[in-house]
Amino acid sequence: MKDFFVYRTALRPTLPSIITVCLLLALAVPARAAKNARVQIGFVGTQPVNGSTGTPLSFQNILLNIVAIRINSHVGAGPNSAGWQKIPAPPGVGGSSSNAELQIDLLSSQNIPQLFNTAGVRVDNYKVVQLQLDQSNPGSLIPTCPASPPADGCIVYPLQLNNPNGIEYSNPGNTVVLSTKTNTLVSFVMQVSVMINKIPTGPGGAYTATLSIAPVTNPSTGTITGQVNVAMGTGTGTSTTGKLRKLSVTAEPIGTNIATATAPINNGGSNCPPSPGGCFTLTLPAAGPPPPSSMPFGTLYDLAVSGGAVTYAAARLPPLDPGASISVPTFKVTGNQTLGNITGTVSDGCAAGKTIAGATLDLLMPPNGSTDTSLCMSPATVDQCVTVASANTDNAGNFPLPGTVSTPAAFANVPTLAKKTDSYAMEVTAPGYDPLFVQAIPGSGSNKKGGGTCSVNGGVFGTCNLLMQTGYITGSIPIIPPNPGQTTLVQVFAEDHNTNNIESALPMPKMIGSNPNNTDVTFTLNVPPSIPVGFFDLFASTIDFYQGVVDPYQGHSIVAISHVPAPAACATVTAPTPTDPTQVITCVGHGSITGTVSNPNLGSSVVLEKIDPDPPPMDDTDEVQITNSLVQNQPPNPNASSNYGFCAPADTYQVQEFQLPSPTQSETPIAAASPSPVPDSFATVVIPPPPTAGGPSPTPTPAIKCPTNCSYPGGGCPGICNNVVQGLPPSPTIIMETPAARPTL
């Protein structure tokens, strides 16, 4: 899974499984006073510790299901007391508006905070902050493999809270924790600590833990300020849908369409442009030690101005450091625009009648006042552009998906252009397909052209019914079928050769039954035929179950195939069938690799690779990258350990440190950079298979069925999994950045 080094709070899938949670109502009493202030909440995690000894504990994931944050001006306020102000989970991301919740991983937020949500509250001085989790399912933990029983590792354990009075924070002496002001955004980043009080006695038990929260004392965010100056236009300022999006500024991690935070335009203050323009403030996560520091890093963002019947605008920013502020040059846009829409379908150009669900369509523009939209129409330079509006296709391939009453779909509020010949640059992407670059003209009428017109590759403008090109890789992978009565699900991934950039996966995993003649997994993958590198790496893994629940980390071996040629458009290439005895999908049991990285910085990561033992003769890079791990708990965190961890099946792997270029402060990037391998900072690691158990581990009972569908072919269940500790050598001199290559933090 590609690591974008972007830490946006979200309920996200964990390949190869999706962890689902129950969504419950928070017990908050809405405040009746006017909500004239805004509060933004963020989280920073810490390394969990043993409650008895205080020693750090190793986990792969610590997942909390957060319903809301509540604040009150009265210490000791009861659960249903008046005065509670609620910052709920954002609807649409974590669920519907009444029962949304968001899942965050505390381990991925040890170095950079994860934003939760921003909400309006009444102006007051708040003395208590309360963290509300899902009452029936507060969270789950996935430990790395233990050195000894009682509990297994790399499987999901429920979290049981040991906080009888709730999770709250108030200052000593009951002084003010959070003070709000009228029409002002206040950011409150809290550190969440986990103390493990009780370890489960076996698989299926619960970890009992005490959670505590406290304000983060060191700066972990930076501030973006600016103005939007709206000149009067000549249009009607109306929309074909009759609904307008509010004028706002959205921050996106550089080169992406992911909204990290959105700020409204405020008209108050003598220094702000008049309505409909105004000022904005964004408080955003910032990577690196607080200044002054000899090792600054910074986080890179794009800004997009949209909504309010004004023309689009975009900016690309220099690195944002913790505690720092960037003042953006005034955005100059034209208001009172006629708004149109862009609608259509996205279909497969190689299979007649096949539509593409989940395709992404981005309207792009060059940043910082540039008007050269040709940059946005080429794979070589598209990363120099900023996404100003985004849409997705539904299950029938139609776009855009519908918006809400308060937030109409972005593609339903597209400003029409001054000249009929002018067009927007639009990029269309979908897993397994070549990116498609389109000129798009929004429609503003109710006739057949009401949905706009599009042109591909300079062709004639017509309806926006778009065709995407794909190719196919077919092949066969050996497998040892499961025991009678069981099935095994196999997923196959394709990534750009010698990278961790996954391009596609099977739309549905292949199901292999217990028939002894089922000795091969046959597959056909859609892949983009025009990738620059020209070759793909493939790997196959399984989706296993543990005690009837989807196991996030499989117990079957992973098969890696390197350097498969990319097919031509609509053509098929056959991948070589593995012949090496180690290249067979079979039950090997859970395992893990943990260790530390010497002298890392916030651009450091570790990649788990598996060697293809029988690569093509022309392949001099036969390492297939499987997944990666952030280097956690780095300085300036207290008791920094700079550790990494992988849950992986028992096998032979290579772990390799990767490094983003160190940023150049105060310089605006041209585009994002990609991490590169650090020379001589790798190691070969062998995870031994768990011992054979006659029944479910850790107490073998032959009469009881294995708790997992990964059972040894000769009979018996894998026992407690093994962990291998592997440190990585010190990093060499930090790679300095060139202006055209910037980190994607």
N, C-alpha and C positions, 0 to 999 in steps of 0.2 A: 504494500500500500504506500503510495507516494506520500512523503511527508512534506507538506507545504510550509511548515514552520509558521502556521497561522493558527492562533488559539482563540477560536470563537466558540462560546458556549453553545452547545447544540445537543439534541438527542440524536446521536449518530449510530449507524450500524457498526458492529465489530465483526469484520470478516473472519471466518465464513458464516457467522451467525448474527442474528439481530436480537439484542436483549430488549425485551418489552417490559414495561412497568405499568402498574395500575394508576389511573388518574383519579384523584379524589379532591374534594372541595377543601379549601383552607378555611379555618374557623376564624375569620376576621370580620370585624364590625366596620363597615365603611364609614369614614368620617363625613360629617355633614357640612363642614366648613368649606369655603372656597379653596380649591387646590391651585394656588398661585405660585408654588415652588416646584422644582423638579429635582428628583434624587435618582442618581445612577448607582447601581450596586455591582460590585465585582468580587471575585473570589481568588484567593491564593492558597494553595495547599502546602502542607509540610509533610515531612517523612513520618509515618506512623511509628509509635514506640510501644514497647511492652510496658503495661501499667505497673508490673511488679518490679522490673529491673531498670526501666528507663532506656533500655537498649533499642536501637532502631530495628524495625522489621521490614522484610522485603516482600513487596506486593507487585503484581503486574498491573492491577487496576484497583482503584478505590472509587466506587461510583455512588453518588448521592442523588436521590430523586427529590429535587427542590420544588416546593409548591409556591413559596412566597417568602419575602422578608417583611417583617412588621416593625414599626418604630412607634414609640410612645414617649410623651413628655413626662410621664409619671412612673417612677421606679416602683415596682411591685404591682403594676396594673394587672388585674386578672385577665384570663383568656377572653372573656366577653365584655371587658370594661370599655367604656367610651374612650375615644381619643386615639385608638390604634389607626395608624396609616399604613396602607399595604402597597408594597411593590410586588406585583404578581409575576409569575412566569409569563413570558410574552406569548399571546395567543397566535396560533398559526404555525408556530415552531414546536411548542410543547403540547399542543392540543387546542381544544376550543376555549373560548374566552372564559367560561365558567369553571373549567376543570383542568386548565393547562398546568403542566409541570415540566421541568427541564432536568435532564440528567447531565451531571458534570463529573469528570474524572479528576480527582484532587491531584493525582500524580502528574498529570500533564500541565498543571497550573502552578508548579513549584517555582518556576522561573519568571513566568509572565502571567499576569492576572487574566482570568476569564470574565468577560462581562456577562451579567445576568439579564438585567432589564433596566429601563428608565421609566419612572411613573411620576405623575403629579401628586403632591402632598400639600397639606396646608402649611402656611408659614408658622414655624414654632421652633423652640429649642428642645431637642429630643435627647432623653437621658437613658433610654434602653433600646437595644436592638435585639430582635428575636429572629432566629432562623427556623423556618417551618419546613419539615420534610413530610413526604407521603406517610400518613399514619400507619397504613397497613404494609407498606413496602418502602421503608426509609432509604434503602440502598443495598448494595452488595459489594463483596470483596473477592478478589481473585489473587490468592497468594502464589508466589513462585514456589517451586518444589521444596519441601522440608528435607532436612538432613535425616529425619527419623519420624516415625509416627508420633501423634495419633492421626493427624489430618493429612489428606492428600493435597497436592498442589495443582495449579493451573486449571481448576474448576471453580464454578461460582458458588459462593457461600452467602447466605443472607446475613444482613446486618441487623443486629438487635441493639437498641439504644439503652444506655445505662444512665440516662439523664432524667430522673423522675420529675424534675421541675422545669423541663424544657431546655432549649439551647438559647441562652440569652447572654448579653454582655451589657454591663453598666460600669462606669468609671468608679474608682474608689472615691468616697465622699459624695457620690451621686451628682457629680458635675456633668455638664453638657457633653454628650458624645457627638451629636450631629446638629448643626445649626443651619437653618434654611432662610432664604431671603426671597422676596417677591421677584418673579421673573428671572430667577437665577438657578443655574444648574449646579448641584453639589454632588461630588463623587465620593462614595464611601466604599473602599475596598477592604474586605475583611479576610483575615487569615483563619482558616479552618484547621484545627489540630485534632488528630485522632489518637486516642490512647486505648490500646487493646486490653480489656480486662479479663477476657476469657476466650481461649482458643477452643474450637469445637473438638469433641472427642472422636470424630470420624466424619466421613463424607456425608453431606446432608445436614449437618449441624449448623449452628449459627455462631458467628463471631459477636461477642458482646463488647461494645466499645462505648467510651465516653467521648463525646464531641464537645469542643469548646471553640468559641469565636472571639476574635479581638481585632481592633483596627490595625491595619498595616502601618508601621511607623516609618519605614523607609519609603521614599517615593517609588511608585510602581506604575504611574501613569504620567502622561504628558498632556498638554493642552493645545488645541488648534483654535485660533480665533480668526475672524474675518468678517467681511461685509459683502452684501449683494446689492448692487445698484441696478434698479429696474427702470429702463427707459420706456416711455410709452410707445406702443406699437400701433399698427393700423388694422388689426384683426378684430374679431368680435369677442375674443376671450371666452368662447364657449366650447363645449365638448359634444361630440356626437352621442355620447352616453348620457349627457346632462350632469355628470358627476366629475368634480375636479379633485385631483390630488393636491395636497397642501404643499406650498413651496417649502423646500427643505434642502439641507446639505447632508450627503451621505458619505461616510468614510469607508473605504474598501481596502483590504490588504493589496498591495501593489500588484497590478496585472490580473486581478480576479474580479468576479461580480458578487462577492460575498459582502453583505452589509454588516460591518462591525458595529456601527452606531450611526444614528440619524439625529440631526439637530434641526429644530424649527427655526424660522427666521423671526427674530424679535425686533419690534419697531421702537421700543423704548430707548431713551437716552439721547442726549444732544448730539452725539458723534455718529449716530446711525443714519443711514439714508432713509428717506421717507417711505411710507407704505406705498406699494407692496414689497419694497425691499426692506433691508434692515441688517442686523448683526447676528452672528451665530457663535457658539462656543461648543467645541467637542472635547470631551475628556476620553482619552484612548489609552489602551495598554501600551507600555513602552518597555523595550528590552534593554537590559544592561544595568551595570552599577550606577547609582545616582551620581551626578557630577558633584565636585570635580573627580575625575577618574582617569587613570592612565590607559584604561581599557574600555572606552565607551563602545557601545554597539548601536542601539537605536532600532526602531521599527519603521518600516516604510509603508506609506499609505497613499492612495489616490482619493480625490474628492470629486463628487458629482453633484451638480446643482440641477434640480428638476422639480416639476410641479408648479402650481400657481399660474398656469397659462403663460409661462415664460419660456424663452429659448433655453436649450441646454448649455451648460458650461462644465469644464473639467479642469483639474489641476493634479499634478504629481508633485509630491513633497520630498524634501530632504529628510534624513533620519530624525525621528522623534525620540528624544532621550527622556528617561524618568525625571520628573520634576521640571522639565523644560517646557517652553512654550514657543510655538511657531505662529507668526502672524502672516496670513495669506494675503497676497495682493487682492484688491477688490475685484469680485466677479462682476462683469458688466454684461447684462442680459437685456433682452427686449421683451416687454410684457404685452398683455392684451392680445395674445396669439389665438388664432383659430386652431383648435385641437382636433386631430383626426385619429384614426386607428390603423393598425396593421394586423391583419388576420389572414389565416391561410392554413395549409397543412404541410407536414414534412413526411416524405415517403422514401422508401428504399428504391434507388435507381436501378437496382439489379434484379429485383423481384417484383413483378407487376402486382399492384393491389396491396402491397405490404406497407403499412404505415409505421412510423417510428414514434413510440411513446417515450416521454422523458427527454426529448431533445431540448437543448438550450439555445435560445436566440438572444444575442446581445447587440444593442445599438452602441456603436463605438464612436469616439471622437478623440483627436489628438489633444493633449493637455496644454495648459498654460498659454492659451490664446492662439495656438497654431491652427491653421485651416487646411492643412494638407491631409485630407482624408484618405489619400492613396496609401498612407502608412497602415491604415486599418484594413486594407483589402488584400494583404499579402501575408502568407504564413511566416515569412522571414522578419516582418516588422510589426505584426499585429500586437505584439506584447508591448509596444511603445504607446498604445492607445488605452483609453479609459472607458469602462462600461458606464453609460448614463441611463440605460433602461434595459430591462431583462424580462424574458418570457420563457415559458416552457410549454411543451405539447402534452395533451392528455392521452388517454389510452387509445384514442382513435387517431392520433397524430395531429389533432387540431390545436392551434394556438390563437390567442393566449389563454391560459387558465383564467377562470373568472376571479375578480378581486372581491373586496368586501365593500360594504356601504361606506365605511370611513376611508378605505384605501382602495380605490379602483385599480384595475390592472394597469401596469405601466404602459402597455402597448395600446390601451384605450385612451391615453392622454398624450399623444405624440404631437408636438407642435408642427403644423404644416409649414412648408418652406416657401420662401419669397418667390422663387421662380419654379415654374412647373417642371423645368429640366433638372432642378437640384434634387439631390437624394441623400439619404443617410447611408452610412456604411454599417452593414449588419453581418455578424459572424454566427453561423449555425454549427453547433457541435453535438455529437452523440457518440456514446461508446461504440467502437467498432467501425466508425465511418470517418472518411476524410472530412476535415472542416470545410464548410461551404461559405464563400464570401459573396454577399449579395448587396446590390444597390436597392434601397427601399424608399418608396415615396408613400407617405401616409395618405389615406383617403379621408375625405371630410363630408361625403354625401351618403345618402341612403340607397343609391343605385348600385349596380353590379360592381362598381369600382369603389364602393364605400369602405372596403377593407384594405385599400391601398394596392399598389402595384410594385412588382419586383423585377430586377434584371440580374441574371447570373452571367458572369464572364463577359460583360459588355453587350449582352444580347438585348433583344427587344423586351420592353417592359410589358408584363402581363400580370395575371393574378398571382398571388404569393403562394402557389402550390409548388413546393420545392422538392427536388430530388437529390439524395445524397448517395455518394459512391462508396462501395465497400468491396472487400475481397474475402476469400475464405481460406482457412487452414484446417485441414482434416488430418486425422491421425488416430493412433491406437496406443494405449498405455497398459502394460501388464498389471494385473491385480490378483491377489489371492482372495477369492470370494469369502464372504462372512460365513459364520457357522449357521447350521440349519435354523430357520425361523427368523433370521435377522437380515437386514439390508444395510447397504453402505451407500451414502450419497457422495458423489465425487464432483468437484468443481475444477474447471480448467481456466487458467488466466493467461493472457498474452500481454507482454510489456515490451517497450522499445529495448532493443538489444543493449546490454551493458548499462542499463538504467533501472530505476525503480518506478518508472512511469507506466503504470498499468493502462493499457488501451482498451481492453475488453475482457469479458468473461462470458461463460455460457449463460444464456437467459434463464435456464433452469438446470440445476445440477443433475447429473446422470445417476439413476438409481440402479445399483447392482444387487441382485438377489443372491440367495445361498446356493443356487444351482452350481454344481462343481464345474460345469462347462463354461461358466461366465468368468473367463480368465483374462478378458481384455475390456478396457473402457474405450469405446469408439466415440469420437467427438468431431464436431464441426464448429469452428469459431468464426464469427464475423470480425474482420480486422481492417483498419484503415490502410489502403494499399499504397499511399503516397508518403509514408513517414520518411523523413530525411535520412535516417540511419540505414534504411533498406532491409533490416532484419529484425526478427522478433525473438525473444526468449519466452518459453512456455514453462509453467509449473502447474502441477495438479495436487490438490489437497482434498481432504474429506471433511464432511460435516458430521460430527459424531454426537452421540447423546451420552449423558451421564445421569443415571437414575431417572431416565425418561425426560430430562431437560436438555435442550440444546447446549452443547459444550462449546464455549468460545474458542478453545484451543484443542485441536484434534489430537487423537492418539495414533493415527495411521501415518506412515512415512510419506514424505513429500517427494515427488518425482520431478526432476528439472531437465529441460531440453533446451539447449542453447542454439543460437544462430540459425533460425529458420527463415528462409528468404521470404520477403513480403510478396504477396501475389499481385498481379495486375488487377485493375478494376474489373469486377464481376468474374474473375478467374479464381481457380483453386490451386493451392499448393499442399502437398502431402508432407507432413512432418515425419522425420525418421522414427521408427518404432524402437524404443529403448531395448537393448539386448544385454546390458550389464546386469548381473544378478542383484546389484543393489538398487536397480531402477524398477522396483516392483512395489506397488501400493500394498502394504501389509500392516497388520497391527504391531506396533512397537511400544506403545504406552507413552504416557506423558513424560515430559522432561522440561528443564529450564536452564538458561545460561544467565548468570548475573556477574557483574564486575564493575570496575571503575575505569574512567578515562582520565589519564594524567593531563593536567593543565588544559582543560577544555575552555571554550567560551560559548556564548549563546548561539554561535553558528555551528556547533559540533553536534553530530549525531552518530549513531552506530547502525550499520546495516548487517542483517543476517543473510548470508549467501550459502548456496549449495552448489557444489561443483558438478557439472555434467561430465561423467567419467568417460564418455565416448563422443566428444564433440566433432564437428566437421573438421577436416584438415586445415581449412583456412581460418578457423576460429582460434585466435590467440587470447581471447577473454572468455573463458568457459565458466565463469562464476555467474550463476543466475541469482539475482537479488530477490529475496522472498519478502522481507518486511524490514522496518527500521524502528529504532528506539530513540527517543529523546534522551539526552544526557540530563538527568534530573538533579535537583537540589545542588545547584552550583552557587558559588559566591555571588552576591554578598549574603546569601541565606545563612541563617545560624546553623552551625554544625554541618556545613556543606560536605556532601559525600561524593558528588560528581559520578553517580552510579547510572548504570543502564541495566535493562533486563529483557529477556525474551522467554516466553513459553513456547516450546517447540517439541515435536516428537523426538524420541530417542534416535539419534543418527549422528553423522559427521557433518559439521558445518564450518564455515569461515565467518568470523566477525571482523568487520572493517570499519575504521573510523572515517567519517566524511566531514568535510568542512566547507562552510560558506565563506566567501571572501569577507574580510573585515571591512566595514563600511568606512567611507571617507566622510567625515562630519561636514555639515553645512553645504553639501553638494547634492543637487537634485539628480536622481538617477535617470537614465534613459530607459532601462528595462530591468527586470528582475534577473538575478543570477541563479544558477543551480549549484548544489553542493558537489564537491569533487572529492575523490578518495585521497586520504592522507598517506603519502608514501611510507612504507615500512610500519604502518600502524594497523596491523591485522594479526589474527591468530587463528589456527585451526583448532576446533573444539569437538570433542567426542562426548556425546551424552549417552551413558550406558543405559540399556533398557532396564525397566523395573524388574524385580524378581517375579517369577511366576507364582501366582496364588491359585489355590484350588477353587476359590469362590470369590465373592466380592471383597476387595481390599477395604480395610486393613486386616480383617479377621476372616481368613478363608473358611468357607463352608461349602463343600462341593454340592450340596443339595440346593443351594440358592443360585439363581442366575446372576451372571456378571452385572454390575451396575452400569456397564458401558457396552455399546455395540462394538467396541474394539476389544475383541477377545482373541487370544492366541490360537492359531490354526490347529495346534496340537491339543487344545483344551486348556482350560485354566484362564484366569484373569490376570491382567497386569497388576502388580502390587503398587506400593507407594513409589511415586516418581522420584527421579534423581535430579539434583541441581549441580551444575558445574560452575565454579568461580573462575573467571578469566579476566584479568586486567589487560588493558591495552597500553602500549608504550607511550612515552611522552610525545606530544604533538611537536612537529618542527616549527620553524619560524612561521608566524601567521601570514597567510597569503593576503597581500594587499589588493585592493579592488581597483579595477579600471573604471572610467566613467560609464562605459557601456554595459557593465556587469555589476549588478547590485544584489545584495542579499534579499531574500523574500521573507524575512522575519516580519 
